Amino acid sequence: MCYNLVGDIMYKVVKNECIKNDIYLLEVEAPLIVKSCLPGQFVIVMASETGEKIPLTIYKCDDRTNILSMIYQVVGASTLELSRITNELYSIVGPLGNPSELIKNVDNLKYASILFVAGGIGIAPIAPQAEYLKKHDINVDIIYGAKNKDSVILEDELKSICDKLTITTDDGSYGEKGLVTDILKMQTKKYDYCVAIGPLVMMKFVSLETKNMGIKTIVSMNPIMIDGTGMCGACRLIVGDEIKFACVDGPEFDGHKVDFDLAIERLKTYKTIEGQKYLEMLEGDTHHGGCGECNHE
């Protein structure tokens, strides 16, 4: 795999504003990244020289203005620091990961019917994929689950790039009340592919449901990334009977082969220093991925 890496320079911030309920739209000038990115890839940003590395999925790349757009939610100290940046972003590295499988195979999907299922800000990486497919005259429907009405974003854009948009909220304050899986179970339309992006638990149960429905399912495992380069080992996965790393082998995988229970447990363990050391000792040479420091290729 070949990456176009751009880092260690300051990036001009064009926009960094709250669009809904602690959800921010970040736009920066990043011409080299914009010229080489495709839907499904991600970048790693640092708000400052001493800041944490934050993997963010790419929302939009505008090659006319050289603007790279990302959507993120403030959930901790690192994203809070990022939300306060107004002039320059310290560093961006990317694009990383592989483009969406459907984007790479778009010429073979002329008669395919695609269902996207999003949870929370997982809708941000779904939007560019759906738009790309729609431009190629491929049928696209979207099920979008949010916590409440104040957490729903990009609604007008989504309506313009899909044939059918169904919004669900946990509390019923907007759209249908319930979970995305509730709507998924009600589908009578035959889909060739389902792409699910959101919290790990959501992707797990979507994958279980689509397996019963006989729909090939792709999931994006970006929720488990921490370092984003394979160095930390946090995104180590079991996919089928193979060890994979979301940041270098993905972020997309076959949802019916991912061991979600293991991924969820690893993420919990990795939140403590003791847990990180435990996993590193337990997994030995397979703890890292694609970093040049172990045997994993």
Secondary structure, 3 states (H helix, E strand, C coil): CCCCCCCCCCEEEEEEEEEECCEEEEEEECHHHHCCCCCCCEEEEECCCCCCCEEEEEEEEECCCCEEEEEEECCCHHHHHHHCCCCEECEEEEEECCCCHHHHCHHHCCCCEEEEEEEHHHHHHHHHHHHHHHHCCCEEEEEEEECCHHHCCCHHHHHHHCCEEEEEECCCCCCEECCHHHHHHCCCCCCCEEEEECCHHHHHHHHHHHHHHCCEEEEECHHHCCCCCCCCCCCEEEECCEEEEHHHHCCEEECCCECHHHHHHHHHHCCCHHHHHHHHHHHHHHCCCCCCCCCCC
